[in-house]
Amino acid sequence: MAATRMMATLAAGNATTTATALLFGGSLRRSQGLSRCFPNSRLVSKRRLFTCTALYKPEVQIKEEGQPETLDYRVFFVDNSGKKVSPWHDIPLQLGDGVFNFVVEIPKETSAKMEVATDEPFTPIKQDTKKGKLRYYPYNINWNYGLLPQTWEDPSFANHEVEGALGDNDPVDVVEIGETRGKMGQIMKVKPLAALAMIDEGELDWKIVAISLDDPKASLVNDVDDVEKHFPGTLTAIRDWFRDYKIPDGKPANKFGLGNEAANKDYALKVITETNESWAKLVKRSIPAGELSLV
């Protein structure tokens, strides 16, 4: 029987400490009632980010079940009492002052296609599959990759700024460009810098380019132009990587909207706000969830 292992990671300065708790600014527990997150059904005014704080600064650890690179492998998030929580729904999106939580699904320089299982209770991280086989990218990804919690790309919303493409029914993706390799399940504090509007088989799949606050160059980069100055060629490399990664499997290249260019920080923040609003409607059940887990 595969052993169950416990671990936790916390970014501390430029070092990563293991076997310690991750602290966050809020949480959403649907089992305790949505009224605690949306009192009196008021969903907060337009263009504000929605982050529930029903539980104050819970300690969250990582619990692995099964063996890596197997169909049964899962990375769960648990609170201090040992209860499972969702990295998608329970970790707050924003920390204030333009800082956001970013959940690492795929550490840089790895190729296993890990992702939050949005259709499973507590949405653990698992390895994606196709026809019953584990999926891998054809080559390593060169940046930390994962999701912004409490965001959702609504598949019923046609974005007329991006060729009318519909949302891909997932949380918003983040490409973190810092020098440190993250750990699967690690939560990094990041600031957004740019946005790429990838269109994957007709679905809009936003890529928010961001940097960890712990990166030595974090203070130097605050917008898309700074990325080109201090990380020359990175935006082109990200676009080309995501454009071409399916080609070795015989699929066509992905496309990009917005003139094939990276949008600036303000546009990235707009994307985050809009997809956070969509998530708020989803968990409030104003929009049908389909097979998505809200637990």
ABEGO torsion letter per residue (X at the ends): XBBBBBBBBBBBEABBBBGBBBBBAEBBBAAAEAAAABBGGBAEBBGBBBBBAABBGBBBBBBBBEBBGBAABBBBBBBAAGBBBBAAAABBABAEGGBBBBBBABBBGBABBBBBBAABBGGBBBBBBBGGBBBBBABBBABBBBBBBGBBBBAABBBAABGGBBBAGBBBBBBBABABBBBBGBBBBBBBABBBBBBBGGBBBBBBBBBBAABAAAAABABAAAAAAABBGAAAAAAAAAAAAAAAAGBBBBBBBGGGBBBBAAAAAAAAAAAAAAAAAAAAGABBAEABBAX
